[in-house]
Amino acid sequence: MKHLTADKFFDNVNFVSIVDTVKGIFTSDGSMNTLLDFERVLDESDLYAYRNWDLGELVQGPDVRRYSVSCVFMWPYDLMPNPKGARRLTNIGCNVKFAKSKIKVPMEIKNYDDYVPGTRYPKMEERKIWFVYIEIPKELLDDIKEGSIDLAGQTIDLEDIDNAYDKDLEKTTDDAENEGVQADTTGAQVDTNVTM
């Protein structure tokens, strides 16, 4: 795979390369796992709380290097992701670059004039877009692990904690029903033996 540099990443993206990227992800478990780790870092940094970050489309990557993993995402020009979100990523050690660009995409077919003459392929139309290059250090990807947290040197499985809360909640509900009182999720108790 050809490695991208932050200065030239937007030169390598076109409609065909986007289709190839998507095909490559679905045919490779390694790429999918890397993207899940990548997305987990974005989610844990609360990036999606900022306007339009959840609307990006992956167009290149993951590009796995020795010490980092990078991806390129695309947004429509009018839906630029809030740059304050990028600051969140740079504060935790990521490299983020924005670029305005244009990309040619197949136009919507409404009549025969929308086809390339003599073919059954649609004509291409140019659209203004934003590209965002995000590079995450592998060390950061390794630190944010799926379903576990590190507390005082011990790894604790979050699923075990959820199961413990569920069992405790079931026990509390069963005890309350035996006494004629049903506990609701807000912690208040409702008497179920009231007659009207």
PALOLO-753548 format. One record per residue (C-alpha): residue number from 1; chain; x, y, z; residue in three letters. Coordinates in pm, whole numbers, plus 50000, padded with zeros to 5 digits. Each point is the difference from the previous one (the first is absolute). Example, Ala and Ser with C-alpha at 12.3 -4.5 7.8 and 13.67 -1.06 7.14 Angstrom:
BEGIN
<node><pos>1</pos><unit>A</unit><east>51230</east><north>49550</north><up>50780</up><code>ALA</code></node>
<node><pos>2</pos><unit>A</unit><east>50137</east><north>50344</north><up>49934</up><code>SER</code></node>
***
This chain:
BEGIN
<node><pos>1</pos><unit>A</unit><east>50000</east><north>50000</north><up>50000</up><code>MET</code></node>
<node><pos>2</pos><unit>A</unit><east>50130</east><north>50345</north><up>49911</up><code>LYS</code></node>
<node><pos>3</pos><unit>A</unit><east>50061</east><north>50214</north><up>50309</up><code>HIS</code></node>
<node><pos>4</pos><unit>A</unit><east>49845</east><north>50345</north><up>50008</up><code>LEU</code></node>
<node><pos>5</pos><unit>A</unit><east>50165</east><north>50314</north><up>50124</up><code>THR</code></node>
<node><pos>6</pos><unit>A</unit><east>49799</east><north>50278</north><up>50160</up><code>ALA</code></node>
<node><pos>7</pos><unit>A</unit><east>50109</east><north>50244</north><up>49726</up><code>ASP</code></node>
<node><pos>8</pos><unit>A</unit><east>49883</east><north>49788</north><up>49705</up><code>LYS</code></node>
<node><pos>9</pos><unit>A</unit><east>49710</east><north>49797</north><up>50137</up><code>PHE</code></node>
<node><pos>10</pos><unit>A</unit><east>49731</east><north>50185</north><up>49806</up><code>PHE</code></node>
<node><pos>11</pos><unit>A</unit><east>50175</east><north>49943</north><up>49664</up><code>ASP</code></node>
<node><pos>12</pos><unit>A</unit><east>49947</east><north>49623</north><up>50024</up><code>ASN</code></node>
<node><pos>13</pos><unit>A</unit><east>49621</east><north>49996</north><up>50050</up><code>VAL</code></node>
<node><pos>14</pos><unit>A</unit><east>49748</east><north>49965</north><up>49719</up><code>ASN</code></node>
<node><pos>15</pos><unit>A</unit><east>49670</east><north>49819</north><up>49955</up><code>PHE</code></node>
<node><pos>16</pos><unit>A</unit><east>50165</east><north>49675</north><up>49886</up><code>VAL</code></node>
<node><pos>17</pos><unit>A</unit><east>50246</east><north>49998</north><up>50291</up><code>SER</code></node>
<node><pos>18</pos><unit>A</unit><east>49710</east><north>50048</north><up>50245</up><code>ILE</code></node>
<node><pos>19</pos><unit>A</unit><east>49820</east><north>49695</north><up>49857</up><code>VAL</code></node>
<node><pos>20</pos><unit>A</unit><east>50324</east><north>49798</north><up>50022</up><code>ASP</code></node>
<node><pos>21</pos><unit>A</unit><east>50047</east><north>50107</north><up>50363</up><code>THR</code></node>
<node><pos>22</pos><unit>A</unit><east>49651</east><north>49883</north><up>50097</up><code>VAL</code></node>
<node><pos>23</pos><unit>A</unit><east>50047</east><north>49667</north><up>49819</up><code>LYS</code></node>
<node><pos>24</pos><unit>A</unit><east>50335</east><north>49948</north><up>50171</up><code>GLY</code></node>
<node><pos>25</pos><unit>A</unit><east>49852</east><north>50055</north><up>50345</up><code>ILE</code></node>
<node><pos>26</pos><unit>A</unit><east>49727</east><north>49741</north><up>49952</up><code>PHE</code></node>
<node><pos>27</pos><unit>A</unit><east>50244</east><north>49738</north><up>49873</up><code>THR</code></node>
<node><pos>28</pos><unit>A</unit><east>50255</east><north>50043</north><up>50279</up><code>SER</code></node>
<node><pos>29</pos><unit>A</unit><east>49938</east><north>49919</north><up>50366</up><code>ASP</code></node>
<node><pos>30</pos><unit>A</unit><east>50322</east><north>50179</north><up>50093</up><code>GLY</code></node>
<node><pos>31</pos><unit>A</unit><east>49885</east><north>50326</north><up>49840</up><code>SER</code></node>
<node><pos>32</pos><unit>A</unit><east>49662</east><north>49977</north><up>50171</up><code>MET</code></node>
<node><pos>33</pos><unit>A</unit><east>50159</east><north>49940</north><up>50343</up><code>ASN</code></node>
<node><pos>34</pos><unit>A</unit><east>50241</east><north>50288</north><up>49947</up><code>THR</code></node>
<node><pos>35</pos><unit>A</unit><east>49711</east><north>50230</north><up>49904</up><code>LEU</code></node>
<node><pos>36</pos><unit>A</unit><east>49804</east><north>49895</north><up>50308</up><code>LEU</code></node>
<node><pos>37</pos><unit>A</unit><east>50300</east><north>50090</north><up>50218</up><code>ASP</code></node>
<node><pos>38</pos><unit>A</unit><east>50037</east><north>50327</north><up>49808</up><code>PHE</code></node>
<node><pos>39</pos><unit>A</unit><east>49633</east><north>50088</north><up>50050</up><code>GLU</code></node>
<node><pos>40</pos><unit>A</unit><east>50021</east><north>49910</north><up>50368</up><code>ARG</code></node>
<node><pos>41</pos><unit>A</unit><east>50269</east><north>50267</north><up>50049</up><code>VAL</code></node>
<node><pos>42</pos><unit>A</unit><east>49782</east><north>50257</north><up>49822</up><code>LEU</code></node>
<node><pos>43</pos><unit>A</unit><east>49702</east><north>49905</north><up>50215</up><code>ASP</code></node>
<node><pos>44</pos><unit>A</unit><east>50192</east><north>50000</north><up>50329</up><code>GLU</code></node>
<node><pos>45</pos><unit>A</unit><east>50133</east><north>50348</north><up>49923</up><code>SER</code></node>
<node><pos>46</pos><unit>A</unit><east>49636</east><north>50121</north><up>49978</up><code>ASP</code></node>
<node><pos>47</pos><unit>A</unit><east>50060</east><north>50115</north><up>49642</up><code>LEU</code></node>
<node><pos>48</pos><unit>A</unit><east>49642</east><north>49925</north><up>49896</up><code>TYR</code></node>
<node><pos>49</pos><unit>A</unit><east>49868</east><north>50262</north><up>50241</up><code>ALA</code></node>
<node><pos>50</pos><unit>A</unit><east>50126</east><north>50263</north><up>49755</up><code>TYR</code></node>
<node><pos>51</pos><unit>A</unit><east>49790</east><north>50108</north><up>49704</up><code>ARG</code></node>
<node><pos>52</pos><unit>A</unit><east>50010</east><north>49785</north><up>49683</up><code>ASN</code></node>
<node><pos>53</pos><unit>A</unit><east>50277</east><north>49761</north><up>50109</up><code>TRP</code></node>
<node><pos>54</pos><unit>A</unit><east>49754</east><north>49711</north><up>49987</up><code>ASP</code></node>
<node><pos>55</pos><unit>A</unit><east>49926</east><north>50070</north><up>49630</up><code>LEU</code></node>
<node><pos>56</pos><unit>A</unit><east>50347</east><north>49918</north><up>49863</up><code>GLY</code></node>
<node><pos>57</pos><unit>A</unit><east>50061</east><north>49719</north><up>49751</up><code>GLU</code></node>
<node><pos>58</pos><unit>A</unit><east>50315</east><north>49791</north><up>49993</up><code>LEU</code></node>
<node><pos>59</pos><unit>A</unit><east>50169</east><north>50046</north><up>49661</up><code>VAL</code></node>
<node><pos>60</pos><unit>A</unit><east>50355</east><north>49873</north><up>50062</up><code>GLN</code></node>
<node><pos>61</pos><unit>A</unit><east>50155</east><north>49767</north><up>50253</up><code>GLY</code></node>
<node><pos>62</pos><unit>A</unit><east>50070</east><north>49861</north><up>50240</up><code>PRO</code></node>
<node><pos>63</pos><unit>A</unit><east>50365</east><north>50062</north><up>49912</up><code>ASP</code></node>
<node><pos>64</pos><unit>A</unit><east>50195</east><north>49803</north><up>50261</up><code>VAL</code></node>
<node><pos>65</pos><unit>A</unit><east>50356</east><north>50110</north><up>50066</up><code>ARG</code></node>
<node><pos>66</pos><unit>A</unit><east>50254</east><north>49897</north><up>50257</up><code>ARG</code></node>
<node><pos>67</pos><unit>A</unit><east>49895</east><north>50252</north><up>50265</up><code>TYR</code></node>
<node><pos>68</pos><unit>A</unit><east>49667</east><north>50135</north><up>49878</up><code>SER</code></node>
<node><pos>69</pos><unit>A</unit><east>49679</east><north>49936</north><up>49808</up><code>VAL</code></node>
<node><pos>70</pos><unit>A</unit><east>49845</east><north>50261</north><up>49772</up><code>SER</code></node>
<node><pos>71</pos><unit>A</unit><east>49671</east><north>50043</north><up>49814</up><code>CYS</code></node>
<node><pos>72</pos><unit>A</unit><east>49849</east><north>50262</north><up>49774</up><code>VAL</code></node>
<node><pos>73</pos><unit>A</unit><east>49635</east><north>50103</north><up>50040</up><code>PHE</code></node>
<node><pos>74</pos><unit>A</unit><east>49779</east><north>50214</north><up>49777</up><code>MET</code></node>
<node><pos>75</pos><unit>A</unit><east>49716</east><north>50247</north><up>50072</up><code>TRP</code></node>
<node><pos>76</pos><unit>A</unit><east>49780</east><north>50206</north><up>49765</up><code>PRO</code></node>
<node><pos>77</pos><unit>A</unit><east>50135</east><north>50355</north><up>49981</up><code>TYR</code></node>
<node><pos>78</pos><unit>A</unit><east>49696</east><north>50151</north><up>50177</up><code>ASP</code></node>
<node><pos>79</pos><unit>A</unit><east>50033</east><north>49754</north><up>50290</up><code>LEU</code></node>
<node><pos>80</pos><unit>A</unit><east>50358</east><north>50066</north><up>50109</up><code>MET</code></node>
<node><pos>81</pos><unit>A</unit><east>50081</east><north>49823</north><up>50328</up><code>PRO</code></node>
<node><pos>82</pos><unit>A</unit><east>50053</east><north>50238</north><up>50291</up><code>ASN</code></node>
<node><pos>83</pos><unit>A</unit><east>50377</east><north>50069</north><up>50034</up><code>PRO</code></node>
<node><pos>84</pos><unit>A</unit><east>49965</east><north>49999</north><up>50380</up><code>LYS</code></node>
<node><pos>85</pos><unit>A</unit><east>49955</east><north>49624</north><up>49974</up><code>GLY</code></node>
<node><pos>86</pos><unit>A</unit><east>50337</east><north>49975</north><up>49824</up><code>ALA</code></node>
<node><pos>87</pos><unit>A</unit><east>50155</east><north>50182</north><up>50295</up><code>ARG</code></node>
<node><pos>88</pos><unit>A</unit><east>49873</east><north>49721</north><up>50227</up><code>ARG</code></node>
<node><pos>89</pos><unit>A</unit><east>50192</east><north>49750</north><up>49790</up><code>LEU</code></node>
<node><pos>90</pos><unit>A</unit><east>50320</east><north>50204</north><up>49983</up><code>THR</code></node>
<node><pos>91</pos><unit>A</unit><east>49992</east><north>50040</north><up>50380</up><code>ASN</code></node>
<node><pos>92</pos><unit>A</unit><east>50026</east><north>49621</north><up>50041</up><code>ILE</code></node>
<node><pos>93</pos><unit>A</unit><east>50283</east><north>49964</north><up>49749</up><code>GLY</code></node>
<node><pos>94</pos><unit>A</unit><east>49828</east><north>49958</north><up>49663</up><code>CYS</code></node>
<node><pos>95</pos><unit>A</unit><east>50095</east><north>50178</north><up>49679</up><code>ASN</code></node>
<node><pos>96</pos><unit>A</unit><east>49705</east><north>50165</north><up>49818</up><code>VAL</code></node>
<node><pos>97</pos><unit>A</unit><east>50007</east><north>50185</north><up>49668</up><code>LYS</code></node>
<node><pos>98</pos><unit>A</unit><east>49711</east><north>50167</north><up>49814</up><code>PHE</code></node>
<node><pos>99</pos><unit>A</unit><east>49987</east><north>50064</north><up>49625</up><code>ALA</code></node>
<node><pos>100</pos><unit>A</unit><east>49739</east><north>50156</north><up>49771</up><code>LYS</code></node>
<node><pos>101</pos><unit>A</unit><east>49972</east><north>49809</north><up>49677</up><code>SER</code></node>
<node><pos>102</pos><unit>A</unit><east>49770</east><north>49886</north><up>49721</up><code>LYS</code></node>
<node><pos>103</pos><unit>A</unit><east>49908</east><north>49650</north><up>49894</up><code>ILE</code></node>
<node><pos>104</pos><unit>A</unit><east>49823</east><north>49868</north><up>49694</up><code>LYS</code></node>
<node><pos>105</pos><unit>A</unit><east>49710</east><north>49767</north><up>50077</up><code>VAL</code></node>
<node><pos>106</pos><unit>A</unit><east>49737</east><north>49838</north><up>49775</up><code>PRO</code></node>
<node><pos>107</pos><unit>A</unit><east>49699</east><north>50224</north><up>49956</up><code>MET</code></node>
<node><pos>108</pos><unit>A</unit><east>49645</east><north>49886</north><up>50068</up><code>GLU</code></node>
<node><pos>109</pos><unit>A</unit><east>49837</east><north>49862</north><up>49686</up><code>ILE</code></node>
<node><pos>110</pos><unit>A</unit><east>49680</east><north>50187</north><up>49916</up><code>LYS</code></node>
<node><pos>111</pos><unit>A</unit><east>49994</east><north>49963</north><up>49620</up><code>ASN</code></node>
<node><pos>112</pos><unit>A</unit><east>50213</east><north>49869</north><up>49712</up><code>TYR</code></node>
<node><pos>113</pos><unit>A</unit><east>50206</east><north>50320</north><up>49987</up><code>ASP</code></node>
<node><pos>114</pos><unit>A</unit><east>50153</east><north>49906</north><up>50337</up><code>ASP</code></node>
<node><pos>115</pos><unit>A</unit><east>50189</east><north>49706</north><up>49840</up><code>TYR</code></node>
<node><pos>116</pos><unit>A</unit><east>50342</east><north>50028</north><up>49834</up><code>VAL</code></node>
<node><pos>117</pos><unit>A</unit><east>49911</east><north>49989</north><up>49627</up><code>PRO</code></node>
<node><pos>118</pos><unit>A</unit><east>50015</east><north>49647</north><up>49859</up><code>GLY</code></node>
<node><pos>119</pos><unit>A</unit><east>50026</east><north>49832</north><up>50343</up><code>THR</code></node>
<node><pos>120</pos><unit>A</unit><east>49788</east><north>49900</north><up>50294</up><code>ARG</code></node>
<node><pos>121</pos><unit>A</unit><east>50223</east><north>50188</north><up>50248</up><code>TYR</code></node>
<node><pos>122</pos><unit>A</unit><east>49879</east><north>50317</north><up>50168</up><code>PRO</code></node>
<node><pos>123</pos><unit>A</unit><east>50177</east><north>50328</north><up>49942</up><code>LYS</code></node>
<node><pos>124</pos><unit>A</unit><east>50221</east><north>50124</north><up>50283</up><code>MET</code></node>
<node><pos>125</pos><unit>A</unit><east>49933</east><north>50322</north><up>50188</up><code>GLU</code></node>
<node><pos>126</pos><unit>A</unit><east>50240</east><north>50192</north><up>50219</up><code>GLU</code></node>
<node><pos>127</pos><unit>A</unit><east>49919</east><north>50060</north><up>50366</up><code>ARG</code></node>
<node><pos>128</pos><unit>A</unit><east>50179</east><north>50213</north><up>50255</up><code>LYS</code></node>
<node><pos>129</pos><unit>A</unit><east>50102</east><north>49806</north><up>50311</up><code>ILE</code></node>
<node><pos>130</pos><unit>A</unit><east>50215</east><north>50000</north><up>50311</up><code>TRP</code></node>
<node><pos>131</pos><unit>A</unit><east>50264</east><north>49733</north><up>50054</up><code>PHE</code></node>
<node><pos>132</pos><unit>A</unit><east>50125</east><north>49933</north><up>50351</up><code>VAL</code></node>
<node><pos>133</pos><unit>A</unit><east>50315</east><north>49795</north><up>50054</up><code>TYR</code></node>
<node><pos>134</pos><unit>A</unit><east>50023</east><north>49843</north><up>50348</up><code>ILE</code></node>
<node><pos>135</pos><unit>A</unit><east>50310</east><north>49820</north><up>50122</up><code>GLU</code></node>
<node><pos>136</pos><unit>A</unit><east>49985</east><north>49819</north><up>50335</up><code>ILE</code></node>
<node><pos>137</pos><unit>A</unit><east>50309</east><north>49863</north><up>50177</up><code>PRO</code></node>
<node><pos>138</pos><unit>A</unit><east>49984</east><north>49622</north><up>50050</up><code>LYS</code></node>
<node><pos>139</pos><unit>A</unit><east>50080</east><north>50054</north><up>50367</up><code>GLU</code></node>
<node><pos>140</pos><unit>A</unit><east>49672</east><north>50190</north><up>50037</up><code>LEU</code></node>
<node><pos>141</pos><unit>A</unit><east>49808</east><north>49728</north><up>49811</up><code>LEU</code></node>
<node><pos>142</pos><unit>A</unit><east>50142</east><north>49741</north><up>50241</up><code>ASP</code></node>
<node><pos>143</pos><unit>A</unit><east>49915</east><north>50208</north><up>50308</up><code>ASP</code></node>
<node><pos>144</pos><unit>A</unit><east>49630</east><north>50022</north><up>49916</up><code>ILE</code></node>
<node><pos>145</pos><unit>A</unit><east>49894</east><north>49636</north><up>50002</up><code>LYS</code></node>
<node><pos>146</pos><unit>A</unit><east>49659</east><north>49864</north><up>49919</up><code>GLU</code></node>
<node><pos>147</pos><unit>A</unit><east>49785</east><north>49923</north><up>50299</up><code>GLY</code></node>
<node><pos>148</pos><unit>A</unit><east>50261</east><north>50039</north><up>50270</up><code>SER</code></node>
<node><pos>149</pos><unit>A</unit><east>50147</east><north>50270</north><up>50221</up><code>ILE</code></node>
<node><pos>150</pos><unit>A</unit><east>50329</east><north>50014</north><up>50187</up><code>ASP</code></node>
<node><pos>151</pos><unit>A</unit><east>49964</east><north>50093</north><up>50367</up><code>LEU</code></node>
<node><pos>152</pos><unit>A</unit><east>50299</east><north>49995</north><up>50235</up><code>ALA</code></node>
<node><pos>153</pos><unit>A</unit><east>50185</east><north>49755</north><up>49778</up><code>GLY</code></node>
<node><pos>154</pos><unit>A</unit><east>49708</east><north>49756</north><up>49973</up><code>GLN</code></node>
<node><pos>155</pos><unit>A</unit><east>49799</east><north>49944</north><up>49682</up><code>THR</code></node>
<node><pos>156</pos><unit>A</unit><east>49630</east><north>49986</north><up>50077</up><code>ILE</code></node>
<node><pos>157</pos><unit>A</unit><east>49751</east><north>49868</north><up>49747</up><code>ASP</code></node>
<node><pos>158</pos><unit>A</unit><east>49713</east><north>50247</north><up>49968</up><code>LEU</code></node>
<node><pos>159</pos><unit>A</unit><east>49760</east><north>49719</north><up>49908</up><code>GLU</code></node>
<node><pos>160</pos><unit>A</unit><east>50058</east><north>49843</north><up>50343</up><code>ASP</code></node>
<node><pos>161</pos><unit>A</unit><east>49908</east><north>50331</north><up>50163</up><code>ILE</code></node>
<node><pos>162</pos><unit>A</unit><east>49681</east><north>50030</north><up>49789</up><code>ASP</code></node>
<node><pos>163</pos><unit>A</unit><east>49903</east><north>49642</north><up>50087</up><code>ASN</code></node>
<node><pos>164</pos><unit>A</unit><east>50053</east><north>50068</north><up>50371</up><code>ALA</code></node>
<node><pos>165</pos><unit>A</unit><east>49775</east><north>50309</north><up>49982</up><code>TYR</code></node>
<node><pos>166</pos><unit>A</unit><east>49734</east><north>49799</north><up>49813</up><code>ASP</code></node>
<node><pos>167</pos><unit>A</unit><east>50005</east><north>49722</north><up>50263</up><code>LYS</code></node>
<node><pos>168</pos><unit>A</unit><east>49979</east><north>50255</north><up>50282</up><code>ASP</code></node>
<node><pos>169</pos><unit>A</unit><east>49712</east><north>50180</north><up>49827</up><code>LEU</code></node>
<node><pos>170</pos><unit>A</unit><east>49813</east><north>49669</north><up>49951</up><code>GLU</code></node>
<node><pos>171</pos><unit>A</unit><east>50053</east><north>49912</north><up>50368</up><code>LYS</code></node>
<node><pos>172</pos><unit>A</unit><east>49872</east><north>50342</north><up>50112</up><code>THR</code></node>
<node><pos>173</pos><unit>A</unit><east>49692</east><north>49970</north><up>49777</up><code>THR</code></node>
<node><pos>174</pos><unit>A</unit><east>49922</east><north>49645</north><up>50121</up><code>ASP</code></node>
<node><pos>175</pos><unit>A</unit><east>50035</east><north>50106</north><up>50367</up><code>ASP</code></node>
<node><pos>176</pos><unit>A</unit><east>49778</east><north>50303</north><up>49944</up><code>ALA</code></node>
<node><pos>177</pos><unit>A</unit><east>49728</east><north>49795</north><up>49826</up><code>GLU</code></node>
<node><pos>178</pos><unit>A</unit><east>50000</east><north>49750</north><up>50284</up><code>ASN</code></node>
<node><pos>179</pos><unit>A</unit><east>49929</east><north>50285</north><up>50240</up><code>GLU</code></node>
<node><pos>180</pos><unit>A</unit><east>49725</east><north>50147</north><up>49777</up><code>GLY</code></node>
<node><pos>181</pos><unit>A</unit><east>50220</east><north>50290</north><up>49887</up><code>VAL</code></node>
<node><pos>182</pos><unit>A</unit><east>50141</east><north>50035</north><up>49649</up><code>GLN</code></node>
<node><pos>183</pos><unit>A</unit><east>50325</east><north>50190</north><up>49949</up><code>ALA</code></node>
<node><pos>184</pos><unit>A</unit><east>50025</east><north>50219</north><up>49693</up><code>ASP</code></node>
<node><pos>185</pos><unit>A</unit><east>50323</east><north>50099</north><up>49824</up><code>THR</code></node>
<node><pos>186</pos><unit>A</unit><east>50015</east><north>50344</north><up>50158</up><code>THR</code></node>
<node><pos>187</pos><unit>A</unit><east>50042</east><north>49855</north><up>50348</up><code>GLY</code></node>
<node><pos>188</pos><unit>A</unit><east>49653</east><north>50103</north><up>50117</up><code>ALA</code></node>
<node><pos>189</pos><unit>A</unit><east>49764</east><north>49737</north><up>50132</up><code>GLN</code></node>
<node><pos>190</pos><unit>A</unit><east>49640</east><north>49958</north><up>49893</up><code>VAL</code></node>
<node><pos>191</pos><unit>A</unit><east>49746</east><north>49814</north><up>50212</up><code>ASP</code></node>
<node><pos>192</pos><unit>A</unit><east>49828</east><north>49744</north><up>49774</up><code>THR</code></node>
<node><pos>193</pos><unit>A</unit><east>49736</east><north>49904</north><up>50263</up><code>ASN</code></node>
<node><pos>194</pos><unit>A</unit><east>49800</east><north>50325</north><up>49974</up><code>VAL</code></node>
<node><pos>195</pos><unit>A</unit><east>49630</east><north>49949</north><up>49923</up><code>THR</code></node>
<node><pos>196</pos><unit>A</unit><east>49791</east><north>50258</north><up>49821</up><code>MET</code></node>
***
